[in-house]
Amino acid sequence: MRLPTQNLRIIFSAFVVVLLFLSACSNDIEVNATGDPVPVVWCLLNPDVNEQYVRLGRSFIPDPNNPDYRPVADSTVWATPAYIYVEEWLNNVPIKIFRFDPFFGATKDSGYFPKDNLKLYKADFKPARLATYRLYVHLPDDKMIISGMTKIPGQPTIYDPQNLPGRKITLQNGVSYTVRWAPGAGEGMYQGQFNFMYSEENGNESSDYQVAMNMEPVLGLRSVTLLTDGLNGNRFLKEMAKQIPVKDGVIRRVCNVQFRLFKAGEELALMTLPDVQGSSISNSLNQYSNLINGIGIFSSLQQVVVNNLELSNSTINELAHSELTKSLRFKDIHDVDINEKHDE
């Protein structure tokens, strides 16, 4: 894929996965439920940026007599006016209030649900780590207030990988690379992502691309001082072969590597806990919500990025000559493409 330009906002991309179906165990409400519609609120505060978003919708009530029915916009939009704000608390005292206004500037891609139902609200502020925030969604016509609370955890510290002289990443068949980091204050869930940058020359044209590889999610507890995860070298070669198309006549070279470590708040960890135990995050319905009078999640998502990492010479050579990836026409460290030898 081409290099992305979008900033991290409200996602689960990585985390990869934004759940459109949410439900709460405290009052046995489900998003796909019969009865009166329920407000659905989704907000992930990001302490790395100055723009914060809230999504407001309502539970979808399917027709049991028509299982193939797809929702229309009106079935998932909370149509009455909403007043949304967030309070910042420090030492059990509210010190700031931020108001969210309707926002129409985001590009929307909702998948199963129609785009018109994605009702977004935006506020311009940068949340502080280790501060507590309280969300309020006031629906005056419905005489209802949805509320939730979250504390943004501290920033993790990455030990490996690091952009240091002589330190390179080795990923070969049978060889894995270990990522190490200190979790920082507060519980949460972590997921690493390697982005492998490469250039592609085709005649006089040159383009830059990347291959993204997500690692398995890892839970972090307060008693843990060091967390680790690994990327298997065989998986690296297979993913490169899977994600990069074979093209005749191109010349490809490895440029550099970026590593991103995402840290989600405790609420997201609790919501995805059953999936984490199963070694994957899925779109299945989940029975956790930290909201009162509504369903959804109020939590946080942040990231730490390490740029300009290098692959080892042996990794570059194996990428060029391995049976799995030699058809991709990568140059080795001697600027040799094995396919050129066969073409002669």
N, C-alpha and C positions, 0 to 999 in steps of 0.2 A: 504494500500500500504506500501511497505517497505520504511524505512527512506531514503530520497533522499540525494545524495552527490554532486549534481551539484550546482555551485554558480549561483547567479542571474547575468544574462548577458543581452542579448537583448531578451526581452520576451514581451508578454503581458499575463502570466499566471495567472498569476493571475491576473497582471491586467487581467491578465487572459486571454488575447485574442490578438494575433497578426493578424492584418488584412492583408490578402494577396491581397485584392482588395482595391485600393486607387484611389481617383480622386481629381481634383482641380476645385474650383468654379471660380477662377479668369480668367481662359481661357476656361472654359466649356469642359475640357478634361476629358474623362472617361477611366478607365483601360480597360473595355470591350467596345472598340469603334472601329469604322471603320476609315480608313485612315492610316497615317504613325504611326509607333510605337513610344511610348513616354517613356523616361527613368523613372523608378520607383526606388526611393531611400528610404531606411528605416534605421534610425540611432537613437538609444536611448543611450545617454551618461549616464554612471553610476558613480557617484562620490564616490562610496563605493569600487570600484575595480580598478586595474591597467591595465585592458584589455578592449579596446573599439572596437566596430565592426560597419561596414557599409555593408548593403546588396544592391547590384545593380542588377536590372533586367529591363525588359521592359514590356509595356502594352501588354496584350494578345488580339488578334483580332480573335474572334470566326467566324466560318462559319455559316451564317444564314440559309443555306440549310441543315445543319447537326447539330441539337441541341444536339445530344448525343456525339459529338466529344470531346475527351479529349486532352489537350495540350501536345505536346512533348517538349523536352528540348529546341530545337532551337527556338520555338515560344515565349519563355519568357526570353531568355538570350540576354544581350547586348554584342555582340560578339567583338566589337572593343575595343582597349586598353583604359583603364581608369586610370587617375591619381587623387588620392583622398587625400585631406589634410584638416585639421581643424586648424583654428587660434583661439588662446585665446586672448581676449581683456579685458583690464582693464582701466577704466577712458578714454574710447574712443580711446585707443591706442593698437595696436596689440603687444603682448609681447612674444608670443610663437607660433611655428608652429609644428604640428604633422602630419607626413606622414603615410598613410595607405597602407599596402602591401597585396597582395593576400594571403588568408588563406585557408588551405585545411584540417585543423585538427578537425573541428567540426563535430559531429554526426548530420546528417540531416534527418529530418522527415517532409516532406512538405505537406503530405495529398493529396489534389487534383492535385497539380503540381508535376512534376517529380523532383527527388532529384538533378539531374544534373544542374538544373537551379538556384540553390541557390548559387549565386556567392558572396562570403564573402571577406571582407578586414578587416585587423586588425592593430591597433596601440597600443603601450604600453605607456599609460600615465593615470594619475588619475585626472579627471577634478575637478576643485575647485567650491564649492558652491558659488552662487551669482556672479560668473564670466560669461561673455558673450562669446559665441563661434559661429564661422562662418564656415560653411561647404562648400567645393568646390569640385565638381566632374567634372574634365576636360576630355572631349571626343574629342581629337584633330582631329581624322579622320572625325568626324561629325561636327567639328567646333562649338562645343557647350560646355557651362559651366553651370552646375546645381548648385545652391547655396541656402543656407538657414541660418537662424540665430536663436539662442535660448539662453536664460539665465537660468542657473540652479538655482532653488529656494532653499531657506534655509531648513535646516533639522527640521522636526517636533519634538515635545517633548511629550512623552506619559505620562499621569498622571495615568490612569487606563487602563489596569492592570499594576501593579508593583510587583516585587519580594521583598516584605517587610514582616517582622515578623507579623504573625497573619492575614495577608490579603490573602483571598482565593476567588476563583471564584465559585459562586453558580449558577447552571443552572438546574432548575427543571421544571416540568410541571406547567405552569402558572407563572413562575418566569424568568425574563430576566436579563441579565448582560449588564451594560452600559459601553462602552469604551469612554474615554475622552482623548483629546490631543490638544495641542497648535499647530497651523498649521505651524508656522515658516514663514520666509520672503518669499514673492512671492506667486502668485496664482498657483493653481494646482488642481489635483484630487487625492482623497485618497481612499484606500480600505484596510480594515483589513482582516486578516486571522488568525484563530485559528488552531493550530495543536495539536491534543490530542494524546499523546504518551501512548502506553500500551504494556505490555509484554504478551506473549502467551507461555504457557508450554504445551507440549504434550509428556508425558513420560519423557525421559531424554533430550529431545530437548527443547531449549528455543529461541524464536525470538522476536525482537522488531519491532513494527509497529506504524503507525500513521494514524489518520483520519483528513483530512484537511477540514475546513469549511470556505468559503469565505463570507464576509459580503457585503452589498450593497455599491456601489461606492458613494462617497460624494464629492461634489464640495466645494472648499474653496476659499473665496474671501479675498481681503486685509483687509477689514473692520472687519473681524471675528477674535476674539481672542481665542475662544474655540470651538471645534467641538466635536460632540458626535455621537455615533452609538450604536446599541444594537444587542445582539444575544439572540434569544428567546430560553427558556429552552425546550419547546416542540420540536422545530426544532433540538436542540442538540440530544435529544433522538431518533428522527426519523432518523437523519443522521447517528448516530451510528448504528442503526438497518439496515440502507440501505447499508452502506459501509463495515460493518464487516460481513463476512460470518459465518453462524452457523456451528459449528463443534462439534461433539460428543467427549467427553473425554478430552477436553482441559481445561486449567485453565488460566483465564485472570485477570490481575491486572492493574489498572491505575497507570502510572508512574508519568508523569508531563505534563505540557501544555506549548506550545510556542505560543507567539503572534507576528505577523509581521504586520507592518503598511507600505504599499507602498504609495509613493508620486510620482505622474507623473507630468511632466511639463505642462505649460499652453497650449501648442500645442495639447497634447494628450487630455486634458480636452475639448478643442474646437472641436476636431475631434469626440469625443464620446458624445458630449453634447446632441444630440437628444436621444441617447440610455439611458443616465443617467436620463433624464427627464421621460423616460419610465421605470425606475427602473431596467434596465438591460443593459449589454454590449453585443452586438451581432456582428455577422459577416456581417451585411448588408453593402452595399456600402455607403460611406460617401463622402460628397462634400467639405471637408476641406483639404487643404494642405498648408504648409508654405514654399514650395520650389518654386524657380523661374526656369523656363525652364524644369521643371520636375514635377512629382507627387510623393507624399509620405509624410513622416514626419521626421523632425529633432527636437528631443526633449530630455527629460531626464527621468530617472526612478531610484528612490532610495528607500531604506527601512530602518526601525528601528526595531530591534528585541529585545524582552524581553523573556528570557529563564527561565526555572525551576519554572514556576508558578504551583500552587496547586489547585486542586478542593476541595471544601468544603466536610466535612463528609456526609452531607445530600445529596449532589450530587452523591457521590460515592455509597451511599446506594440505591438511586433511580435508578442509572444505573444498579445495581445488581438485584433489585427486581421489577422494573417496568414491566408491561405487555408488553411494547414495546421492552424491551431489556433483559429481564431475560434469554432468550434462548441463549444469547451470552456468558453466564457462567462467568461473572465478579464477583470477590470476593468483599464483602462489607468491611466496616472498621474493622469488627470483623473477617475477613478472612473466611467468610462464603459464599458459593455458594448455592443459593436457589435450584438449580437443584439437588445438592447432597442430600438434604432432601427428594426430591421426588423420588430419585433413591433408597433410602434405603427401 
